[in-house]
Amino acid sequence: MKNANRFFLFFIVSLIVACSHTPLGQAEKTAVDFSKAIYTLKLDEAKKYCTPNGAKLIEFIASNVKEEDIDVLKDAGDVKISVIGSTVDPGDSTATVNLKISNYLQINLMGGKSTIEKEKEEKVDLVKVGDKWLVDLHK
């Protein structure tokens, strides 16, 4: 019986590891890691997951973050991000990951007060460059 339990556990762990190495699993991980960095204002980290044009947009956002935004974020608790759906094109060069984001900071770039919002769905587009998935903030 112990061997059966060990085999089952080994099988489940192997399945999880194998899925995370598929193009879809890699794209989802990049989208989630990017979103966690963005919504926790770790903007230098977020740039690592973007195309060069996306990194420029992140720099613009970073230049508009105020100390009050950081204070609101600190008081809010953890941001929660989960994958609700994803697709990879047949050529494995582009992907779209749909995320549910909860307890996130909505920054007001027009000078108003930023707020913590309850929940939203976000679509993250990615492109494959070499062997790496990058977030494409083209839209």
C-alpha positions in Angstrom: 0.0 0.0 0.0 2.9 2.4 0.8 4.4 1.8 -2.6 1.1 2.6 -4.3 0.8 5.9 -2.3 4.4 6.7 -3.2 3.8 5.9 -6.9 0.6 8.1 -6.9 2.5 11.0 -5.3 5.4 10.6 -7.7 2.9 10.6 -10.6 1.2 13.8 -9.5 4.4 15.7 -8.9 5.8 14.5 -12.3 2.6 15.7 -14.0 2.8 19.1 -12.4 6.4 19.5 -13.4 5.8 18.4 -16.9 2.9 20.8 -17.4 4.9 23.7 -16.2 7.4 23.1 -18.9 4.9 23.1 -21.8 4.6 26.3 -23.9 1.3 27.0 -22.2 2.7 26.4 -18.7 5.7 28.7 -19.4 3.4 31.5 -20.8 1.1 31.3 -17.8 4.0 31.4 -15.3 5.4 34.5 -17.1 2.0 36.2 -17.1 1.4 35.5 -13.4 5.0 36.6 -12.3 4.7 39.8 -14.4 1.3 40.6 -12.9 2.5 39.9 -9.3 5.4 42.3 -9.9 3.2 45.0 -11.5 0.5 44.9 -8.8 3.0 44.9 -5.9 4.8 47.9 -7.5 8.0 45.9 -8.1 8.3 47.6 -11.4 12.0 46.9 -12.1 11.2 43.2 -11.7 8.1 43.6 -14.0 10.3 45.0 -16.8 12.3 41.7 -16.9 9.1 40.0 -18.2 8.3 42.5 -20.9 9.3 43.3 -24.5 11.6 46.4 -24.8 8.5 48.6 -25.7 6.7 47.2 -22.6 9.6 48.0 -20.4 9.4 51.7 -21.5 5.7 51.8 -20.5 6.6 50.3 -17.1 9.2 53.1 -16.7 6.5 55.6 -17.4 4.2 54.0 -14.8 7.1 54.0 -12.3 7.7 57.7 -12.8 4.1 58.4 -11.8 3.9 56.2 -8.6 3.6 58.4 -5.5 4.5 57.7 -1.9 0.8 57.7 -1.1 0.3 54.8 -3.6 2.9 52.8 -1.8 1.3 53.5 1.5 -2.1 52.3 0.2 -0.6 49.2 -1.2 1.2 48.4 2.1 -2.1 48.6 4.0 -4.0 46.4 1.6 -2.6 43.0 2.1 -1.6 40.5 -0.5 -2.6 40.7 -4.2 -4.1 37.4 -5.4 -3.6 36.3 -9.0 -5.0 33.1 -10.6 -5.2 31.8 -14.2 -8.7 31.5 -15.5 -7.8 30.5 -19.1 -5.1 30.6 -21.6 -4.2 29.9 -25.3 -1.0 29.5 -27.3 -1.2 30.0 -31.0 -0.5 26.9 -33.2 3.0 28.2 -34.0 3.9 28.6 -30.3 5.0 32.2 -30.9 2.1 34.1 -29.2 -0.1 33.4 -26.2 -2.9 35.0 -24.2 -3.4 34.4 -20.5 -6.6 35.5 -18.8 -6.1 36.2 -15.1 -8.3 37.0 -12.1 -6.7 39.6 -10.0 -8.0 40.3 -6.5 -7.2 42.9 -3.9 -5.2 45.1 -6.3 -4.0 48.7 -6.3 -5.7 50.8 -9.0 -3.3 53.7 -9.6 -4.9 57.0 -10.7 -2.3 58.5 -13.1 -4.3 61.7 -13.4 -3.5 63.0 -9.9 -6.4 61.5 -8.0 -6.3 59.1 -5.1 -5.3 55.5 -5.9 -7.6 52.8 -4.4 -7.6 49.1 -3.6 -10.1 47.3 -5.8 -11.8 44.0 -5.1 -11.4 42.0 -8.3 -11.0 42.2 -12.0 -10.1 40.0 -15.0 -7.1 40.9 -17.0 -5.8 39.7 -20.4 -2.1 39.3 -20.8 -0.6 39.0 -24.3 2.7 37.3 -24.7 5.2 36.7 -27.5 7.9 34.1 -27.6 11.4 35.5 -28.2 14.0 32.7 -28.5 13.0 30.3 -25.7 11.5 33.0 -23.4 7.9 34.3 -23.1 7.7 38.1 -22.8 4.6 40.2 -22.0 3.6 42.3 -25.0 2.0 45.6 -23.8 1.2 46.7 -27.4 -2.5 47.5 -26.7 
